[in-house]
Amino acid sequence: MASDPYERLRGKFIVFDGIDGAGKGAQFDLMEQALAQRGIGYLRTRDPGGTEIGDRIRHILLDYDLSKMDIRCEALLFMASRAQLVTEVVRPALERGDVVLGDRYVSATCCYQAAAGYDPQKVLQLAELAIEGCWPALTLIIDMTVGEAFARTGRGGTGQHGGRRPVTSEGQPLLFSDAQVDAMEARPRTFHEEVRERFLKLDEIYPAPVRIVDGAGTVEEVHERIMEAVVDAGI
């Protein structure tokens, strides 16, 4: 067993997920710095996207009015992007022994699309077809309350946007940082509350290890919790 917890990550697929505004980006940056300092090869991916074909699918999801898109169509588009990502990027990187750091994955669809009304068991069935067993070694859910997350993204209690992320006309921060203001349906706070609850219970249905990490505190404190979760998961 590697004494350095970062060494445990070699050749592993690690996914970061959670509600929008939970602080995934800062944790990606710290993890990348730690791996680079140790000379450990790594690759960062995003979902949806991460390939030429996947990025085209991403633009459909960003630019289309999701209120008019059937939830099955939305779920299938996410899975199509993942199929290409796994084949073109994830598997080759793991075969090289690199750490693959995933910015969202099937876990997100299990929570976001399920909260919008799609059966999470059907999500997992679609996922198995798309990724053919390429499940993460560990999925880290960065957790915080919806109110705290909204405050981070600029919505706050007044619904005013602070400038870091685009919002809908109703003040709702969007799931993707490169989305346009009218790119997706304005989803109410109750929707995001449901998404958070599904993330907290994800380990009850997910076929791969999941750990919940408290997102409160400094980025360094959260990073320490992440590495404790890595050790706890026995990677």
Backbone torsions as a table, in degrees:
resi	resn	phi	psi	omega
1	MET	NA	129.6	-178.2
2	ALA	-66.4	133.2	179.1
3	SER	-74.4	-35.1	176.7
4	ASP	-82.0	118.7	-176.7
5	PRO	-60.6	-26.2	179.5
6	TYR	-70.1	-31.4	178.2
7	GLU	-64.3	-26.4	179.1
8	ARG	-63.1	-20.8	-172.7
9	LEU	-84.9	-9.8	-178.2
10	ARG	-56.4	130.0	177.7
11	GLY	70.0	18.2	-178.0
12	LYS	-113.7	151.1	176.9
13	PHE	-103.0	114.0	-177.1
14	ILE	-118.0	125.9	-178.0
15	VAL	-110.8	136.6	173.0
16	PHE	-106.5	132.2	-179.5
17	ASP	-148.0	178.6	-178.2
18	GLY	141.2	174.1	-179.1
19	ILE	-66.1	155.7	-179.8
20	ASP	-60.7	129.5	179.9
21	GLY	97.1	2.3	-177.3
22	ALA	-76.3	-12.9	176.0
23	GLY	105.0	24.2	-179.6
24	LYS	-60.6	-40.8	-175.2
25	GLY	-58.1	-44.4	179.7
26	ALA	-64.8	-35.8	179.8
27	GLN	-71.5	-35.3	173.0
28	PHE	-59.1	-45.7	-177.3
29	ASP	-61.7	-45.0	179.7
30	LEU	-65.3	-40.8	179.9
31	MET	-64.8	-42.6	178.4
32	GLU	-61.1	-42.7	179.0
33	GLN	-61.7	-43.6	-178.7
34	ALA	-65.1	-41.4	179.6
35	LEU	-68.1	-42.1	-179.7
36	ALA	-63.2	-40.5	179.5
37	GLN	-61.6	-27.4	-178.4
38	ARG	-97.0	1.3	179.8
39	GLY	70.5	25.3	179.5
40	ILE	-92.7	122.6	-179.4
41	GLY	-66.3	139.8	-179.6
42	TYR	-148.4	162.2	177.9
43	LEU	-141.5	133.6	178.8
44	ARG	-105.3	130.1	179.8
45	THR	-119.9	163.5	174.2
46	ARG	-128.8	151.7	-175.7
47	ASP	-136.7	121.8	1.7
48	PRO	-77.9	161.4	179.5
49	GLY	115.3	-153.6	177.4
50	GLY	89.8	-6.9	174.4
51	THR	-140.7	168.4	179.6
52	GLU	-60.5	-45.9	-179.9
53	ILE	-69.0	-43.5	-179.8
54	GLY	-62.0	-35.6	179.0
55	ASP	-68.3	-31.2	175.3
56	ARG	-66.3	-41.5	177.1
57	ILE	-64.1	-40.4	178.9
58	ARG	-57.4	-41.0	-179.0
59	HIS	-66.7	-32.3	174.9
60	ILE	-63.0	-44.3	-179.0
61	LEU	-69.3	-30.0	179.7
62	LEU	-78.8	-40.1	-168.6
63	ASP	-95.4	-13.0	-176.3
64	TYR	-91.1	147.1	176.4
65	ASP	-75.2	102.6	-174.5
66	LEU	-67.2	-15.3	176.4
67	SER	-67.4	-20.2	179.4
68	LYS	-100.5	-3.4	-177.5
69	MET	-95.3	129.8	175.6
70	ASP	-60.1	138.6	-175.6
71	ILE	-61.7	-29.3	176.9
72	ARG	-68.4	-38.9	177.2
73	CYS	-62.3	-44.2	179.8
74	GLU	-60.3	-47.0	-179.6
75	ALA	-63.0	-41.3	-179.8
76	LEU	-66.1	-36.4	177.3
77	LEU	-63.7	-43.4	176.3
78	PHE	-58.6	-44.3	-177.9
79	MET	-67.7	-36.1	177.5
80	ALA	-62.4	-41.7	177.5
81	SER	-62.0	-41.8	-179.6
82	ARG	-66.5	-37.2	178.8
83	ALA	-57.8	-44.2	179.4
84	GLN	-69.3	-39.9	-179.4
85	LEU	-62.1	-44.4	-178.8
86	VAL	-63.9	-45.9	-177.1
87	THR	-68.2	-44.0	-171.2
88	GLU	-88.1	-29.0	-170.4
89	VAL	-123.0	-56.1	-168.6
90	VAL	-67.2	-54.8	-177.8
91	ARG	-59.6	-46.6	178.6
92	PRO	-59.6	-38.6	179.8
93	ALA	-66.6	-42.1	178.8
94	LEU	-65.0	-37.7	178.1
95	GLU	-64.8	-29.3	176.1
96	ARG	-77.5	-11.2	-177.5
97	GLY	89.7	11.4	178.7
98	ASP	-77.7	158.4	169.0
99	VAL	-84.9	129.5	175.2
100	VAL	-104.9	118.9	179.0
101	LEU	-102.9	111.9	-176.1
102	GLY	-98.9	127.6	174.7
103	ASP	-92.4	92.0	-174.2
104	ARG	74.1	160.1	-180.0
105	TYR	-166.4	-149.7	179.4
106	VAL	-56.9	-32.5	178.9
107	SER	-53.5	-38.8	-179.2
108	ALA	-66.2	-42.4	179.3
109	THR	-66.6	-36.7	177.4
110	CYS	-59.2	-26.2	-176.2
111	CYS	-104.8	-48.9	-177.7
112	TYR	-71.8	-53.1	-178.5
113	GLN	-70.4	-32.5	176.5
114	ALA	-66.0	-38.8	177.5
115	ALA	-65.2	-25.0	178.3
116	ALA	-86.3	-0.8	173.5
117	GLY	118.8	2.7	-179.0
118	TYR	-93.3	138.0	-178.1
119	ASP	-63.0	119.6	-179.0
120	PRO	-62.0	-28.5	176.9
121	GLN	-67.2	-35.6	175.4
122	LYS	-69.3	-33.9	174.9
123	VAL	-57.9	-46.0	-178.2
124	LEU	-67.7	-34.4	176.4
125	GLN	-65.2	-44.1	176.8
126	LEU	-63.1	-39.1	-178.6
127	ALA	-62.5	-42.7	-178.9
128	GLU	-61.8	-37.2	175.8
129	LEU	-65.9	-40.0	-174.7
130	ALA	-76.0	-43.1	-171.4
131	ILE	-104.3	-9.5	175.6
132	GLU	48.4	53.2	173.8
133	GLY	83.9	4.5	-179.5
134	CYS	-85.3	70.5	178.5
135	TRP	-89.2	150.7	179.3
136	PRO	-65.3	149.7	171.8
137	ALA	-66.6	-29.1	178.7
138	LEU	-158.8	136.0	172.5
139	THR	-112.9	121.4	-178.1
140	LEU	-102.5	116.0	178.4
141	ILE	-96.2	111.3	176.6
142	ILE	-81.7	116.0	-171.4
143	ASP	-111.0	139.6	168.1
144	MET	-159.6	167.5	-179.8
145	THR	-67.5	156.2	178.5
146	VAL	-62.2	-37.3	178.5
147	GLY	-61.1	-44.0	178.4
148	GLU	-65.3	-40.9	-179.5
149	ALA	-66.1	-41.8	178.1
150	PHE	-62.0	-39.4	179.1
151	ALA	-62.6	-38.4	178.9
152	ARG	-66.2	-36.1	-178.0
153	THR	-85.6	-3.9	173.6
154	GLY	104.5	-4.2	-178.6
155	ARG	-76.4	-50.1	179.2
156	GLY	61.0	-166.1	-177.6
157	GLY	-76.8	-19.6	-176.7
158	THR	-92.6	-12.3	-177.4
159	GLY	83.3	4.0	179.0
160	GLN	-83.2	140.1	-178.1
161	HIS	-90.9	134.6	-176.0
162	GLY	-88.6	-3.3	173.3
163	GLY	107.3	-10.7	-176.6
164	ARG	-79.5	-36.7	-177.3
165	ARG	-130.9	148.0	175.9
166	PRO	-68.0	153.9	179.9
167	VAL	-132.8	165.3	174.2
168	THR	-78.5	176.8	179.2
169	SER	-63.8	-19.7	178.4
170	GLU	-92.1	5.5	177.8
171	GLY	88.3	9.0	-176.7
172	GLN	-84.0	123.0	175.4
173	PRO	-65.3	143.2	-176.0
174	LEU	-90.7	158.2	-176.5
175	LEU	-66.7	-33.5	-176.0
176	PHE	-109.7	137.0	-176.1
177	SER	-69.9	-22.6	-178.6
178	ASP	-101.1	17.9	178.8
179	ALA	-78.3	151.4	173.2
180	GLN	-83.7	165.1	-175.1
181	VAL	-56.1	-39.6	-177.3
182	ASP	-102.8	25.6	-171.7
183	ALA	-73.8	-32.5	-178.9
184	MET	-141.5	164.9	-176.4
185	GLU	-58.1	137.6	173.1
186	ALA	-69.8	117.8	-177.4
187	ARG	-109.9	132.7	-173.1
188	PRO	-72.5	168.4	-179.7
189	ARG	-58.3	-35.4	179.8
190	THR	-60.8	-33.5	176.9
191	PHE	-62.8	-45.8	-178.6
192	HIS	-69.5	-30.2	173.6
193	GLU	-62.9	-42.1	178.2
194	GLU	-65.1	-41.1	178.1
195	VAL	-59.5	-45.7	-179.8
196	ARG	-59.9	-45.2	179.7
197	GLU	-60.3	-37.2	178.5
198	ARG	-69.2	-36.9	175.1
199	PHE	-62.4	-41.7	-177.7
200	LEU	-65.6	-25.2	-179.1
201	LYS	-107.4	10.8	-174.3
202	LEU	-58.2	-36.4	-176.3
203	ASP	-64.0	-14.2	179.6
204	GLU	-74.1	-22.7	-177.6
205	ILE	-123.3	-17.6	-171.0
206	TYR	-77.7	136.9	-176.9
207	PRO	-84.5	13.9	-179.9
208	ALA	-141.4	158.0	-175.4
209	PRO	-58.7	137.2	178.7
210	VAL	-130.8	137.5	173.6
211	ARG	-131.3	136.5	176.2
212	ILE	-92.3	129.3	-179.0
213	VAL	-119.0	125.2	177.9
214	ASP	-63.8	122.6	-177.4
215	GLY	-88.9	4.1	-179.2
216	ALA	-79.0	153.2	178.0
217	GLY	99.8	-168.4	-179.7
218	THR	-74.2	163.4	179.1
219	VAL	-63.2	-33.0	178.6
220	GLU	-67.4	-40.1	178.4
221	GLU	-64.7	-41.1	178.4
222	VAL	-65.7	-39.8	178.7
223	HIS	-61.8	-39.6	177.3
224	GLU	-61.3	-40.2	178.3
225	ARG	-65.5	-36.1	178.4
226	ILE	-62.2	-45.4	-179.1
227	MET	-69.1	-31.9	173.6
228	GLU	-63.8	-38.9	178.1
229	ALA	-65.5	-36.4	177.5
230	VAL	-61.1	-46.5	179.9
231	VAL	-65.5	-43.8	-178.4
232	ASP	-60.9	-34.2	-179.2
233	ALA	-74.4	-10.6	176.9
234	GLY	73.4	27.0	178.3
235	ILE	-64.6	NA	NA
